[in-house]
Amino acid sequence: MKAIAPKPFNVLTVQPTMTVQHLASLGVRRISVGGSLARTAWAGFMQAAQEIAGQGTFTAFANGAKGGELNKLFGAWP
């Protein structure tokens, strides 16, 4: 990355062991995650659906975001 300094450097990361701090120390100025956030959400969906179908239970729902948190995040209508 020294070869392109001081120009900004963008990186697409899907490596779960990578950290923002490490990338910044390498000179990265913009981090893209591609579809990783969506795949993570779908994994939670699939886990919950498999639990319902397989065990008939709903304990995976305890991992879901609370309605109030989502309302704050998305600026819920009054």
mmCIF file of the N, C-alpha and C atoms, coordinates in Angstrom:
data_MODEL
# 
_entry.id   MODEL 
# 
loop_
_atom_site.group_PDB 
_atom_site.id 
_atom_site.type_symbol 
_atom_site.label_atom_id 
_atom_site.label_alt_id 
_atom_site.label_comp_id 
_atom_site.label_asym_id 
_atom_site.label_entity_id 
_atom_site.label_seq_id 
_atom_site.pdbx_PDB_ins_code 
_atom_site.Cartn_x 
_atom_site.Cartn_y 
_atom_site.Cartn_z 
_atom_site.occupancy 
_atom_site.B_iso_or_equiv 
_atom_site.pdbx_formal_charge 
_atom_site.auth_seq_id 
_atom_site.auth_comp_id 
_atom_site.auth_asym_id 
_atom_site.auth_atom_id 
_atom_site.pdbx_PDB_model_num 
ATOM 1   N N  . MET A 1 1  ? 0.811   -1.182  0.000  1.00 0.00 ? 1  MET A N  1 
ATOM 2   C CA . MET A 1 1  ? 0.000   0.000   0.000  1.00 0.00 ? 1  MET A CA 1 
ATOM 3   C C  . MET A 1 1  ? 0.859   1.252   0.000  1.00 0.00 ? 1  MET A C  1 
ATOM 4   N N  . LYS A 1 2  ? 2.097   1.100   0.365  1.00 0.00 ? 2  LYS A N  1 
ATOM 5   C CA . LYS A 1 2  ? 2.989   2.252   0.333  1.00 0.00 ? 2  LYS A CA 1 
ATOM 6   C C  . LYS A 1 2  ? 3.152   2.770   -1.088 1.00 0.00 ? 2  LYS A C  1 
ATOM 7   N N  . ALA A 1 3  ? 2.998   1.896   -2.072 1.00 0.00 ? 3  ALA A N  1 
ATOM 8   C CA . ALA A 1 3  ? 3.160   2.281   -3.462 1.00 0.00 ? 3  ALA A CA 1 
ATOM 9   C C  . ALA A 1 3  ? 2.116   3.283   -3.916 1.00 0.00 ? 3  ALA A C  1 
ATOM 10  N N  . ILE A 1 4  ? 0.951   3.284   -3.282 1.00 0.00 ? 4  ILE A N  1 
ATOM 11  C CA . ILE A 1 4  ? -0.107  4.216   -3.696 1.00 0.00 ? 4  ILE A CA 1 
ATOM 12  C C  . ILE A 1 4  ? -0.285  5.381   -2.737 1.00 0.00 ? 4  ILE A C  1 
ATOM 13  N N  . ALA A 1 5  ? 0.398   5.358   -1.601 1.00 0.00 ? 5  ALA A N  1 
ATOM 14  C CA . ALA A 1 5  ? 0.269   6.435   -0.613 1.00 0.00 ? 5  ALA A CA 1 
ATOM 15  C C  . ALA A 1 5  ? 0.648   7.763   -1.251 1.00 0.00 ? 5  ALA A C  1 
ATOM 16  N N  . PRO A 1 6  ? -0.032  8.844   -0.951 1.00 0.00 ? 6  PRO A N  1 
ATOM 17  C CA . PRO A 1 6  ? -1.068  9.038   0.072  1.00 0.00 ? 6  PRO A CA 1 
ATOM 18  C C  . PRO A 1 6  ? -2.479  8.895   -0.465 1.00 0.00 ? 6  PRO A C  1 
ATOM 19  N N  . LYS A 1 7  ? -2.644  8.295   -1.622 1.00 0.00 ? 7  LYS A N  1 
ATOM 20  C CA . LYS A 1 7  ? -3.996  8.126   -2.165 1.00 0.00 ? 7  LYS A CA 1 
ATOM 21  C C  . LYS A 1 7  ? -4.798  7.180   -1.274 1.00 0.00 ? 7  LYS A C  1 
ATOM 22  N N  . PRO A 1 8  ? -6.125  7.402   -1.166 1.00 0.00 ? 8  PRO A N  1 
ATOM 23  C CA . PRO A 1 8  ? -6.957  6.515   -0.345 1.00 0.00 ? 8  PRO A CA 1 
ATOM 24  C C  . PRO A 1 8  ? -6.964  5.101   -0.924 1.00 0.00 ? 8  PRO A C  1 
ATOM 25  N N  . PHE A 1 9  ? -7.057  4.143   -0.059 1.00 0.00 ? 9  PHE A N  1 
ATOM 26  C CA . PHE A 1 9  ? -7.087  2.748   -0.471 1.00 0.00 ? 9  PHE A CA 1 
ATOM 27  C C  . PHE A 1 9  ? -8.362  2.113   0.044  1.00 0.00 ? 9  PHE A C  1 
ATOM 28  N N  . ASN A 1 10 ? -9.097  1.440   -0.836 1.00 0.00 ? 10 ASN A N  1 
ATOM 29  C CA . ASN A 1 10 ? -10.343 0.769   -0.506 1.00 0.00 ? 10 ASN A CA 1 
ATOM 30  C C  . ASN A 1 10 ? -10.090 -0.729  -0.456 1.00 0.00 ? 10 ASN A C  1 
ATOM 31  N N  . VAL A 1 11 ? -10.748 -1.416  0.472  1.00 0.00 ? 11 VAL A N  1 
ATOM 32  C CA . VAL A 1 11 ? -10.610 -2.861  0.554  1.00 0.00 ? 11 VAL A CA 1 
ATOM 33  C C  . VAL A 1 11 ? -11.987 -3.492  0.752  1.00 0.00 ? 11 VAL A C  1 
ATOM 34  N N  . LEU A 1 12 ? -12.183 -4.625  0.074  1.00 0.00 ? 12 LEU A N  1 
ATOM 35  C CA . LEU A 1 12 ? -13.380 -5.430  0.275  1.00 0.00 ? 12 LEU A CA 1 
ATOM 36  C C  . LEU A 1 12 ? -12.969 -6.556  1.206  1.00 0.00 ? 12 LEU A C  1 
ATOM 37  N N  . THR A 1 13 ? -13.574 -6.605  2.368  1.00 0.00 ? 13 THR A N  1 
ATOM 38  C CA . THR A 1 13 ? -13.188 -7.632  3.331  1.00 0.00 ? 13 THR A CA 1 
ATOM 39  C C  . THR A 1 13 ? -14.353 -8.537  3.672  1.00 0.00 ? 13 THR A C  1 
ATOM 40  N N  . VAL A 1 14 ? -14.071 -9.820  3.682  1.00 0.00 ? 14 VAL A N  1 
ATOM 41  C CA . VAL A 1 14 ? -15.033 -10.812 4.148  1.00 0.00 ? 14 VAL A CA 1 
ATOM 42  C C  . VAL A 1 14 ? -14.346 -11.717 5.176  1.00 0.00 ? 14 VAL A C  1 
ATOM 43  N N  . GLN A 1 15 ? -13.110 -11.408 5.497  1.00 0.00 ? 15 GLN A N  1 
ATOM 44  C CA . GLN A 1 15 ? -12.314 -12.187 6.456  1.00 0.00 ? 15 GLN A CA 1 
ATOM 45  C C  . GLN A 1 15 ? -12.778 -11.885 7.884  1.00 0.00 ? 15 GLN A C  1 
ATOM 46  N N  . PRO A 1 16 ? -13.351 -12.847 8.589  1.00 0.00 ? 16 PRO A N  1 
ATOM 47  C CA . PRO A 1 16 ? -13.870 -12.568 9.930  1.00 0.00 ? 16 PRO A CA 1 
ATOM 48  C C  . PRO A 1 16 ? -12.799 -12.252 10.962 1.00 0.00 ? 16 PRO A C  1 
ATOM 49  N N  . THR A 1 17 ? -11.543 -12.571 10.690 1.00 0.00 ? 17 THR A N  1 
ATOM 50  C CA . THR A 1 17 ? -10.489 -12.285 11.668 1.00 0.00 ? 17 THR A CA 1 
ATOM 51  C C  . THR A 1 17 ? -9.883  -10.901 11.489 1.00 0.00 ? 17 THR A C  1 
ATOM 52  N N  . MET A 1 18 ? -10.225 -10.200 10.434 1.00 0.00 ? 18 MET A N  1 
ATOM 53  C CA . MET A 1 18 ? -9.693  -8.864  10.168 1.00 0.00 ? 18 MET A CA 1 
ATOM 54  C C  . MET A 1 18 ? -10.376 -7.851  11.084 1.00 0.00 ? 18 MET A C  1 
ATOM 55  N N  . THR A 1 19 ? -9.677  -6.791  11.446 1.00 0.00 ? 19 THR A N  1 
ATOM 56  C CA . THR A 1 19 ? -10.275 -5.738  12.273 1.00 0.00 ? 19 THR A CA 1 
ATOM 57  C C  . THR A 1 19 ? -10.157 -4.400  11.558 1.00 0.00 ? 19 THR A C  1 
ATOM 58  N N  . VAL A 1 20 ? -11.030 -3.482  11.904 1.00 0.00 ? 20 VAL A N  1 
ATOM 59  C CA . VAL A 1 20 ? -10.985 -2.129  11.357 1.00 0.00 ? 20 VAL A CA 1 
ATOM 60  C C  . VAL A 1 20 ? -9.646  -1.484  11.713 1.00 0.00 ? 20 VAL A C  1 
ATOM 61  N N  . GLN A 1 21 ? -9.216  -1.669  12.945 1.00 0.00 ? 21 GLN A N  1 
ATOM 62  C CA . GLN A 1 21 ? -7.954  -1.082  13.395 1.00 0.00 ? 21 GLN A CA 1 
ATOM 63  C C  . GLN A 1 21 ? -6.774  -1.592  12.564 1.00 0.00 ? 21 GLN A C  1 
ATOM 64  N N  . HIS A 1 22 ? -6.745  -2.897  12.284 1.00 0.00 ? 22 HIS A N  1 
ATOM 65  C CA . HIS A 1 22 ? -5.651  -3.448  11.486 1.00 0.00 ? 22 HIS A CA 1 
ATOM 66  C C  . HIS A 1 22 ? -5.660  -2.881  10.067 1.00 0.00 ? 22 HIS A C  1 
ATOM 67  N N  . LEU A 1 23 ? -6.835  -2.828  9.458  1.00 0.00 ? 23 LEU A N  1 
ATOM 68  C CA . LEU A 1 23 ? -6.926  -2.282  8.102  1.00 0.00 ? 23 LEU A CA 1 
ATOM 69  C C  . LEU A 1 23 ? -6.492  -0.817  8.079  1.00 0.00 ? 23 LEU A C  1 
ATOM 70  N N  . ALA A 1 24 ? -6.901  -0.047  9.076  1.00 0.00 ? 24 ALA A N  1 
ATOM 71  C CA . ALA A 1 24 ? -6.504  1.360   9.146  1.00 0.00 ? 24 ALA A CA 1 
ATOM 72  C C  . ALA A 1 24 ? -4.986  1.481   9.279  1.00 0.00 ? 24 ALA A C  1 
ATOM 73  N N  . SER A 1 25 ? -4.386  0.592   10.058 1.00 0.00 ? 25 SER A N  1 
ATOM 74  C CA . SER A 1 25 ? -2.927  0.645   10.227 1.00 0.00 ? 25 SER A CA 1 
ATOM 75  C C  . SER A 1 25 ? -2.192  0.331   8.926  1.00 0.00 ? 25 SER A C  1 
ATOM 76  N N  . LEU A 1 26 ? -2.864  -0.360  8.004  1.00 0.00 ? 26 LEU A N  1 
ATOM 77  C CA . LEU A 1 26 ? -2.280  -0.664  6.699  1.00 0.00 ? 26 LEU A CA 1 
ATOM 78  C C  . LEU A 1 26 ? -2.480  0.468   5.699  1.00 0.00 ? 26 LEU A C  1 
ATOM 79  N N  . GLY A 1 27 ? -3.260  1.482   6.096  1.00 0.00 ? 27 GLY A N  1 
ATOM 80  C CA . GLY A 1 27 ? -3.511  2.609   5.219  1.00 0.00 ? 27 GLY A CA 1 
ATOM 81  C C  . GLY A 1 27 ? -4.857  2.585   4.531  1.00 0.00 ? 27 GLY A C  1 
ATOM 82  N N  . VAL A 1 28 ? -5.693  1.633   4.877  1.00 0.00 ? 28 VAL A N  1 
ATOM 83  C CA . VAL A 1 28 ? -7.029  1.542   4.279  1.00 0.00 ? 28 VAL A CA 1 
ATOM 84  C C  . VAL A 1 28 ? -7.869  2.707   4.785  1.00 0.00 ? 28 VAL A C  1 
ATOM 85  N N  . ARG A 1 29 ? -8.567  3.369   3.876  1.00 0.00 ? 29 ARG A N  1 
ATOM 86  C CA . ARG A 1 29 ? -9.396  4.512   4.245  1.00 0.00 ? 29 ARG A CA 1 
ATOM 87  C C  . ARG A 1 29 ? -10.887 4.248   4.061  1.00 0.00 ? 29 ARG A C  1 
ATOM 88  N N  . ARG A 1 30 ? -11.223 3.201   3.319  1.00 0.00 ? 30 ARG A N  1 
ATOM 89  C CA . ARG A 1 30 ? -12.630 2.852   3.128  1.00 0.00 ? 30 ARG A CA 1 
ATOM 90  C C  . ARG A 1 30 ? -12.746 1.337   3.089  1.00 0.00 ? 30 ARG A C  1 
ATOM 91  N N  . ILE A 1 31 ? -13.643 0.812   3.916  1.00 0.00 ? 31 ILE A N  1 
ATOM 92  C CA . ILE A 1 31 ? -13.841 -0.627  4.002  1.00 0.00 ? 31 ILE A CA 1 
ATOM 93  C C  . ILE A 1 31 ? -15.213 -0.965  3.446  1.00 0.00 ? 31 ILE A C  1 
ATOM 94  N N  . SER A 1 32 ? -15.252 -1.896  2.506  1.00 0.00 ? 32 SER A N  1 
ATOM 95  C CA . SER A 1 32 ? -16.506 -2.397  1.960  1.00 0.00 ? 32 SER A CA 1 
ATOM 96  C C  . SER A 1 32 ? -16.717 -3.809  2.474  1.00 0.00 ? 32 SER A C  1 
ATOM 97  N N  . VAL A 1 33 ? -17.961 -4.162  2.732  1.00 0.00 ? 33 VAL A N  1 
ATOM 98  C CA . VAL A 1 33 ? -18.252 -5.509  3.214  1.00 0.00 ? 33 VAL A CA 1 
ATOM 99  C C  . VAL A 1 33 ? -19.047 -6.325  2.201  1.00 0.00 ? 33 VAL A C  1 
ATOM 100 N N  . GLY A 1 34 ? -19.330 -5.739  1.056  1.00 0.00 ? 34 GLY A N  1 
ATOM 101 C CA . GLY A 1 34 ? -20.061 -6.479  0.037  1.00 0.00 ? 34 GLY A CA 1 
ATOM 102 C C  . GLY A 1 34 ? -21.383 -6.994  0.574  1.00 0.00 ? 34 GLY A C  1 
ATOM 103 N N  . GLY A 1 35 ? -21.672 -8.250  0.318  1.00 0.00 ? 35 GLY A N  1 
ATOM 104 C CA . GLY A 1 35 ? -22.918 -8.860  0.773  1.00 0.00 ? 35 GLY A CA 1 
ATOM 105 C C  . GLY A 1 35 ? -22.806 -9.549  2.119  1.00 0.00 ? 35 GLY A C  1 
ATOM 106 N N  . SER A 1 36 ? -21.696 -9.339  2.829  1.00 0.00 ? 36 SER A N  1 
ATOM 107 C CA . SER A 1 36 ? -21.468 -10.057 4.086  1.00 0.00 ? 36 SER A CA 1 
ATOM 108 C C  . SER A 1 36 ? -22.529 -9.773  5.145  1.00 0.00 ? 36 SER A C  1 
ATOM 109 N N  . LEU A 1 37 ? -22.976 -8.531  5.269  1.00 0.00 ? 37 LEU A N  1 
ATOM 110 C CA . LEU A 1 37 ? -24.016 -8.238  6.260  1.00 0.00 ? 37 LEU A CA 1 
ATOM 111 C C  . LEU A 1 37 ? -25.324 -8.952  5.911  1.00 0.00 ? 37 LEU A C  1 
ATOM 112 N N  . ALA A 1 38 ? -25.672 -8.978  4.635  1.00 0.00 ? 38 ALA A N  1 
ATOM 113 C CA . ALA A 1 38 ? -26.896 -9.670  4.223  1.00 0.00 ? 38 ALA A CA 1 
ATOM 114 C C  . ALA A 1 38 ? -26.776 -11.172 4.453  1.00 0.00 ? 38 ALA A C  1 
ATOM 115 N N  . ARG A 1 39 ? -25.614 -11.757 4.144  1.00 0.00 ? 39 ARG A N  1 
ATOM 116 C CA . ARG A 1 39 ? -25.431 -13.190 4.371  1.00 0.00 ? 39 ARG A CA 1 
ATOM 117 C C  . ARG A 1 39 ? -25.498 -13.520 5.863  1.00 0.00 ? 39 ARG A C  1 
ATOM 118 N N  . THR A 1 40 ? -24.991 -12.635 6.697  1.00 0.00 ? 40 THR A N  1 
ATOM 119 C CA . THR A 1 40 ? -25.061 -12.837 8.140  1.00 0.00 ? 40 THR A CA 1 
ATOM 120 C C  . THR A 1 40 ? -26.516 -12.813 8.611  1.00 0.00 ? 40 THR A C  1 
ATOM 121 N N  . ALA A 1 41 ? -27.290 -11.865 8.094  1.00 0.00 ? 41 ALA A N  1 
ATOM 122 C CA . ALA A 1 41 ? -28.709 -11.796 8.449  1.00 0.00 ? 41 ALA A CA 1 
ATOM 123 C C  . ALA A 1 41 ? -29.455 -13.040 7.969  1.00 0.00 ? 41 ALA A C  1 
ATOM 124 N N  . TRP A 1 42 ? -29.171 -13.483 6.751  1.00 0.00 ? 42 TRP A N  1 
ATOM 125 C CA . TRP A 1 42 ? -29.827 -14.684 6.227  1.00 0.00 ? 42 TRP A CA 1 
ATOM 126 C C  . TRP A 1 42 ? -29.463 -15.923 7.035  1.00 0.00 ? 42 TRP A C  1 
ATOM 127 N N  . ALA A 1 43 ? -28.230 -15.983 7.555  1.00 0.00 ? 43 ALA A N  1 
ATOM 128 C CA . ALA A 1 43 ? -27.830 -17.120 8.386  1.00 0.00 ? 43 ALA A CA 1 
ATOM 129 C C  . ALA A 1 43 ? -28.692 -17.178 9.649  1.00 0.00 ? 43 ALA A C  1 
ATOM 130 N N  . GLY A 1 44 ? -28.960 -16.019 10.260 1.00 0.00 ? 44 GLY A N  1 
ATOM 131 C CA . GLY A 1 44 ? -29.830 -15.978 11.428 1.00 0.00 ? 44 GLY A CA 1 
ATOM 132 C C  . GLY A 1 44 ? -31.251 -16.397 11.089 1.00 0.00 ? 44 GLY A C  1 
ATOM 133 N N  . PHE A 1 45 ? -31.723 -15.950 9.937  1.00 0.00 ? 45 PHE A N  1 
ATOM 134 C CA . PHE A 1 45 ? -33.062 -16.325 9.471  1.00 0.00 ? 45 PHE A CA 1 
ATOM 135 C C  . PHE A 1 45 ? -33.156 -17.838 9.299  1.00 0.00 ? 45 PHE A C  1 
ATOM 136 N N  . MET A 1 46 ? -32.158 -18.411 8.617  1.00 0.00 ? 46 MET A N  1 
ATOM 137 C CA . MET A 1 46 ? -32.168 -19.853 8.348  1.00 0.00 ? 46 MET A CA 1 
ATOM 138 C C  . MET A 1 46 ? -32.067 -20.659 9.647  1.00 0.00 ? 46 MET A C  1 
ATOM 139 N N  . GLN A 1 47 ? -31.254 -20.190 10.587 1.00 0.00 ? 47 GLN A N  1 
ATOM 140 C CA . GLN A 1 47 ? -31.127 -20.882 11.868 1.00 0.00 ? 47 GLN A CA 1 
ATOM 141 C C  . GLN A 1 47 ? -32.471 -20.906 12.600 1.00 0.00 ? 47 GLN A C  1 
ATOM 142 N N  . ALA A 1 48 ? -33.148 -19.768 12.633 1.00 0.00 ? 48 ALA A N  1 
ATOM 143 C CA . ALA A 1 48 ? -34.442 -19.695 13.305 1.00 0.00 ? 48 ALA A CA 1 
ATOM 144 C C  . ALA A 1 48 ? -35.472 -20.580 12.596 1.00 0.00 ? 48 ALA A C  1 
ATOM 145 N N  . ALA A 1 49 ? -35.501 -20.533 11.284 1.00 0.00 ? 49 ALA A N  1 
ATOM 146 C CA . ALA A 1 49 ? -36.462 -21.344 10.531 1.00 0.00 ? 49 ALA A CA 1 
ATOM 147 C C  . ALA A 1 49 ? -36.195 -22.836 10.722 1.00 0.00 ? 49 ALA A C  1 
ATOM 148 N N  . GLN A 1 50 ? -34.918 -23.228 10.741 1.00 0.00 ? 50 GLN A N  1 
ATOM 149 C CA . GLN A 1 50 ? -34.578 -24.637 10.953 1.00 0.00 ? 50 GLN A CA 1 
ATOM 150 C C  . GLN A 1 50 ? -34.967 -25.098 12.353 1.00 0.00 ? 50 GLN A C  1 
ATOM 151 N N  . GLU A 1 51 ? -34.809 -24.220 13.330 1.00 0.00 ? 51 GLU A N  1 
ATOM 152 C CA . GLU A 1 51 ? -35.219 -24.559 14.694 1.00 0.00 ? 51 GLU A CA 1 
ATOM 153 C C  . GLU A 1 51 ? -36.726 -24.793 14.762 1.00 0.00 ? 51 GLU A C  1 
ATOM 154 N N  . ILE A 1 52 ? -37.486 -23.899 14.144 1.00 0.00 ? 52 ILE A N  1 
ATOM 155 C CA . ILE A 1 52 ? -38.948 -24.039 14.158 1.00 0.00 ? 52 ILE A CA 1 
ATOM 156 C C  . ILE A 1 52 ? -39.347 -25.347 13.484 1.00 0.00 ? 52 ILE A C  1 
ATOM 157 N N  . ALA A 1 53 ? -38.775 -25.608 12.311 1.00 0.00 ? 53 ALA A N  1 
ATOM 158 C CA . ALA A 1 53 ? -39.126 -26.817 11.567 1.00 0.00 ? 53 ALA A CA 1 
ATOM 159 C C  . ALA A 1 53 ? -38.628 -28.087 12.259 1.00 0.00 ? 53 ALA A C  1 
ATOM 160 N N  . GLY A 1 54 ? -37.463 -28.036 12.853 1.00 0.00 ? 54 GLY A N  1 
ATOM 161 C CA . GLY A 1 54 ? -36.864 -29.233 13.426 1.00 0.00 ? 54 GLY A CA 1 
ATOM 162 C C  . GLY A 1 54 ? -37.273 -29.532 14.851 1.00 0.00 ? 54 GLY A C  1 
ATOM 163 N N  . GLN A 1 55 ? -37.258 -28.509 15.706 1.00 0.00 ? 55 GLN A N  1 
ATOM 164 C CA . GLN A 1 55 ? -37.569 -28.734 17.116 1.00 0.00 ? 55 GLN A CA 1 
ATOM 165 C C  . GLN A 1 55 ? -38.934 -28.202 17.533 1.00 0.00 ? 55 GLN A C  1 
ATOM 166 N N  . GLY A 1 56 ? -39.510 -27.354 16.689 1.00 0.00 ? 56 GLY A N  1 
ATOM 167 C CA . GLY A 1 56 ? -40.803 -26.767 17.051 1.00 0.00 ? 56 GLY A CA 1 
ATOM 168 C C  . GLY A 1 56 ? -40.679 -25.705 18.132 1.00 0.00 ? 56 GLY A C  1 
ATOM 169 N N  . THR A 1 57 ? -39.464 -25.141 18.277 1.00 0.00 ? 57 THR A N  1 
ATOM 170 C CA . THR A 1 57 ? -39.238 -24.118 19.297 1.00 0.00 ? 57 THR A CA 1 
ATOM 171 C C  . THR A 1 57 ? -38.843 -22.803 18.638 1.00 0.00 ? 57 THR A C  1 
ATOM 172 N N  . PHE A 1 58 ? -38.820 -21.749 19.448 1.00 0.00 ? 58 PHE A N  1 
ATOM 173 C CA . PHE A 1 58 ? -38.590 -20.399 18.939 1.00 0.00 ? 58 PHE A CA 1 
ATOM 174 C C  . PHE A 1 58 ? -37.479 -19.671 19.693 1.00 0.00 ? 58 PHE A C  1 
ATOM 175 N N  . THR A 1 59 ? -36.544 -20.398 20.292 1.00 0.00 ? 59 THR A N  1 
ATOM 176 C CA . THR A 1 59 ? -35.529 -19.755 21.123 1.00 0.00 ? 59 THR A CA 1 
ATOM 177 C C  . THR A 1 59 ? -34.600 -18.847 20.324 1.00 0.00 ? 59 THR A C  1 
ATOM 178 N N  . ALA A 1 60 ? -34.439 -19.087 19.030 1.00 0.00 ? 60 ALA A N  1 
ATOM 179 C CA . ALA A 1 60 ? -33.579 -18.224 18.208 1.00 0.00 ? 60 ALA A CA 1 
ATOM 180 C C  . ALA A 1 60 ? -34.097 -16.794 18.158 1.00 0.00 ? 60 ALA A C  1 
ATOM 181 N N  . PHE A 1 61 ? -35.381 -16.620 18.419 1.00 0.00 ? 61 PHE A N  1 
ATOM 182 C CA . PHE A 1 61 ? -35.947 -15.267 18.397 1.00 0.00 ? 61 PHE A CA 1 
ATOM 183 C C  . PHE A 1 61 ? -35.326 -14.371 19.458 1.00 0.00 ? 61 PHE A C  1 
ATOM 184 N N  . ALA A 1 62 ? -34.760 -14.963 20.508 1.00 0.00 ? 62 ALA A N  1 
ATOM 185 C CA . ALA A 1 62 ? -34.124 -14.174 21.561 1.00 0.00 ? 62 ALA A CA 1 
ATOM 186 C C  . ALA A 1 62 ? -32.919 -13.406 21.030 1.00 0.00 ? 62 ALA A C  1 
ATOM 187 N N  . ASN A 1 63 ? -32.355 -13.836 19.902 1.00 0.00 ? 63 ASN A N  1 
ATOM 188 C CA . ASN A 1 63 ? -31.194 -13.168 19.306 1.00 0.00 ? 63 ASN A CA 1 
ATOM 189 C C  . ASN A 1 63 ? -31.581 -12.005 18.401 1.00 0.00 ? 63 ASN A C  1 
ATOM 190 N N  . GLY A 1 64 ? -32.867 -11.824 18.174 1.00 0.00 ? 64 GLY A N  1 
ATOM 191 C CA . GLY A 1 64 ? -33.323 -10.779 17.267 1.00 0.00 ? 64 GLY A CA 1 
ATOM 192 C C  . GLY A 1 64 ? -33.183 -9.387  17.856 1.00 0.00 ? 64 GLY A C  1 
ATOM 193 N N  . ALA A 1 65 ? -33.076 -8.412  16.967 1.00 0.00 ? 65 ALA A N  1 
ATOM 194 C CA . ALA A 1 65 ? -33.028 -7.013  17.390 1.00 0.00 ? 65 ALA A CA 1 
ATOM 195 C C  . ALA A 1 65 ? -34.378 -6.628  17.989 1.00 0.00 ? 65 ALA A C  1 
ATOM 196 N N  . LYS A 1 66 ? -34.342 -5.813  18.995 1.00 0.00 ? 66 LYS A N  1 
ATOM 197 C CA . LYS A 1 66 ? -35.567 -5.328  19.632 1.00 0.00 ? 66 LYS A CA 1 
ATOM 198 C C  . LYS A 1 66 ? -36.239 -4.293  18.734 1.00 0.00 ? 66 LYS A C  1 
ATOM 199 N N  . GLY A 1 67 ? -37.555 -4.246  18.795 1.00 0.00 ? 67 GLY A N  1 
ATOM 200 C CA . GLY A 1 67 ? -38.306 -3.303  17.973 1.00 0.00 ? 67 GLY A CA 1 
ATOM 201 C C  . GLY A 1 67 ? -37.880 -1.860  18.183 1.00 0.00 ? 67 GLY A C  1 
ATOM 202 N N  . GLY A 1 68 ? -37.649 -1.480  19.434 1.00 0.00 ? 68 GLY A N  1 
ATOM 203 C CA . GLY A 1 68 ? -37.230 -0.110  19.738 1.00 0.00 ? 68 GLY A CA 1 
ATOM 204 C C  . GLY A 1 68 ? -35.891 0.239   19.108 1.00 0.00 ? 68 GLY A C  1 
ATOM 205 N N  . GLU A 1 69 ? -34.964 -0.732  19.105 1.00 0.00 ? 69 GLU A N  1 
ATOM 206 C CA . GLU A 1 69 ? -33.657 -0.499  18.483 1.00 0.00 ? 69 GLU A CA 1 
ATOM 207 C C  . GLU A 1 69 ? -33.808 -0.269  16.981 1.00 0.00 ? 69 GLU A C  1 
ATOM 208 N N  . LEU A 1 70 ? -34.647 -1.087  16.360 1.00 0.00 ? 70 LEU A N  1 
ATOM 209 C CA . LEU A 1 70 ? -34.872 -0.935  14.916 1.00 0.00 ? 70 LEU A CA 1 
ATOM 210 C C  . LEU A 1 70 ? -35.558 0.381   14.597 1.00 0.00 ? 70 LEU A C  1 
ATOM 211 N N  . ASN A 1 71 ? -36.522 0.766   15.440 1.00 0.00 ? 71 ASN A N  1 
ATOM 212 C CA . ASN A 1 71 ? -37.201 2.043   15.220 1.00 0.00 ? 71 ASN A CA 1 
ATOM 213 C C  . ASN A 1 71 ? -36.216 3.208   15.270 1.00 0.00 ? 71 ASN A C  1 
ATOM 214 N N  . LYS A 1 72 ? -35.292 3.184   16.225 1.00 0.00 ? 72 LYS A N  1 
ATOM 215 C CA . LYS A 1 72 ? -34.278 4.225   16.309 1.00 0.00 ? 72 LYS A CA 1 
ATOM 216 C C  . LYS A 1 72 ? -33.377 4.205   15.085 1.00 0.00 ? 72 LYS A C  1 
ATOM 217 N N  . LEU A 1 73 ? -32.981 3.018   14.688 1.00 0.00 ? 73 LEU A N  1 
ATOM 218 C CA . LEU A 1 73 ? -32.079 2.867   13.547 1.00 0.00 ? 73 LEU A CA 1 
ATOM 219 C C  . LEU A 1 73 ? -32.700 3.409   12.254 1.00 0.00 ? 73 LEU A C  1 
ATOM 220 N N  . PHE A 1 74 ? -33.952 3.095   12.032 1.00 0.00 ? 74 PHE A N  1 
ATOM 221 C CA . PHE A 1 74 ? -34.609 3.471   10.793 1.00 0.00 ? 74 PHE A CA 1 
ATOM 222 C C  . PHE A 1 74 ? -35.461 4.729   10.906 1.00 0.00 ? 74 PHE A C  1 
ATOM 223 N N  . GLY A 1 75 ? -35.452 5.380   12.070 1.00 0.00 ? 75 GLY A N  1 
ATOM 224 C CA . GLY A 1 75 ? -36.221 6.613   12.222 1.00 0.00 ? 75 GLY A CA 1 
ATOM 225 C C  . GLY A 1 75 ? -37.703 6.376   12.058 1.00 0.00 ? 75 GLY A C  1 
ATOM 226 N N  . ALA A 1 76 ? -38.258 5.578   12.942 1.00 0.00 ? 76 ALA A N  1 
ATOM 227 C CA . ALA A 1 76 ? -39.677 5.189   12.850 1.00 0.00 ? 76 ALA A CA 1 
ATOM 228 C C  . ALA A 1 76 ? -40.587 6.402   12.784 1.00 0.00 ? 76 ALA A C  1 
ATOM 229 N N  . TRP A 1 77 ? -41.702 6.207   12.124 1.00 0.00 ? 77 TRP A N  1 
ATOM 230 C CA . TRP A 1 77 ? -42.714 7.264   12.024 1.00 0.00 ? 77 TRP A CA 1 
ATOM 231 C C  . TRP A 1 77 ? -43.303 7.513   13.392 1.00 0.00 ? 77 TRP A C  1 
ATOM 232 N N  . PRO A 1 78 ? -43.635 8.749   13.689 1.00 0.00 ? 78 PRO A N  1 
ATOM 233 C CA . PRO A 1 78 ? -44.237 9.061   15.001 1.00 0.00 ? 78 PRO A CA 1 
ATOM 234 C C  . PRO A 1 78 ? -45.617 8.447   15.175 1.00 0.00 ? 78 PRO A C  1 
# 
